Amino acid sequence: MTGAHRDERGLVTVETLLALVIVVPLLFGVIEFGWLFQRCLATETVAAHAARYAGELGGDDPALRAYIARELSAVAIDPARVSVEVDPVRVSWREPVRVSIRSQESIALPFLFTAPVTISATAISRGEVVR
């Protein structure tokens, strides 16, 4: 009877190990994808606000770049890994200005993989400077 009891304890250990190997990556996957989705929404919001600000400034400006870096830092996105494009560089009254933000992020799931992910957002606004 004691031999059967030892086999059950060993089986419980194996079942627990298998459950952990499945549950831990699944839990981290949910957390990582949630974090990635938050960064995607934040990038879209920053792009929209930056396009409006670029319209107020009349195009690309160091103040715009500083604003984007500050806002991305506030949502835990490293500005050093972000590329920003403003097209055209100078705009006047009611001319469209487009701001594109592209960020390199990564997803890391324990025991499975680490994958690079590119997040990009583009917003268009109108120039508000009379030249």
N, C-alpha and C positions, 0 to 999 in steps of 0.2 A: 504494500500500500504506500509506503514512503517513496518508492521509485516512481509511481504514477504522479504523486504530488510534486516531485522534483521536475518531472517533464512538463507539468502545467506551468510552473514558475518560469521555466525556460521559454515556453510558448508565449507567455504574457510579455516577457522581455523582448522577444522577436516581434510580436505584434505592436508593442509600444515603439520600438525602433522604426518599424515600417511606417507607422502613423506619423511619427515625427519627421521622417524623411519626406513625407508627402505634405504634411500640414505646414511645416516651417517655410518651405519655398512658396507655398500658396499664400500664406500670411504676408510674407515679404513682397510677393508679387502684387497683392492688393495695395499695400502701402506704397510701393514704388510707382505703380501706375496712377494712384491718386496724387502723388507728389508731382509726377510728370504732367498730369492734367491741370493741376494748379499752376505750374510754370507756364503751360500753354495759354491758359486764360490770362495770366498776368502779362505775358508777352503781347497778347492781342490788345489788352487794355493800355499798356505803355505805348504801343504803336499808335493807337487812336489818339491818345493825349499828345503824343509827340508830333503827329501830323497837324493837329490844331495849333500847337505851339510854333511849329515851323511856318504855318500860315501867318501867325502873328508877327514872327520875326522877319518874314520875307524870304525864307529859304533856309539853307544849311548855315549854321552858326555855331561857334564853340559853346554858347549857352545852351543850345539844343542838345549837343553831345553830352554836356555835363548833366543836363536834366535827365536824359535817357539813362546814363550811368547811375545816377542817384536813385531813380525809380526802380531800376532792375536790381540794384543792391538791396533795396528795401524789401524785395520779395525773394531774396536769397539766390539770385541769378548773378553769376560772376560776369561783370562787364568786360573783362579781358577775353572771354570766350564768345563775345557777341560781335557780329558785324552789322553796321548800320549804313543804309543807303538812303540818300535824300535826292529825289529827282523831280524837277531840275534844281540846280544849286541856288538860283535866285528866282523869285517870283514876285509879281506885282499884284495889284487888285484883281481879285476873282480868277486868277490863274490857278490851275490845280497843282498841288504839291503832293508827292507820294513819299511816304516814309516806310521803309522795309527793315525789319529787324530779324536777324537769323542767329540762333543760338545752338551751340553744340552741347547736348546733354548726354547722359548715359543711364542705362537701366542695369542694375546689378541684382540678379537673383541668386541667392546662395545655392550651391550644389548644381546649378544649371548653366547659367551663362551671364555674360556682361555684353551689352550691345549699345553701340552709339545711336543716338536719336537726334535728328535735326528738327528744331522747332522754328517755325518762321511765321511772321505775321506782317501784313501790309495794310496800311490805312491811307486814305486820300482825303485831303482837305483843300480849301481854297485860300489863296493869298489874301491877306487883309491889309497890306501895305500899299499905299498909293505912291507910285514912282513916276 
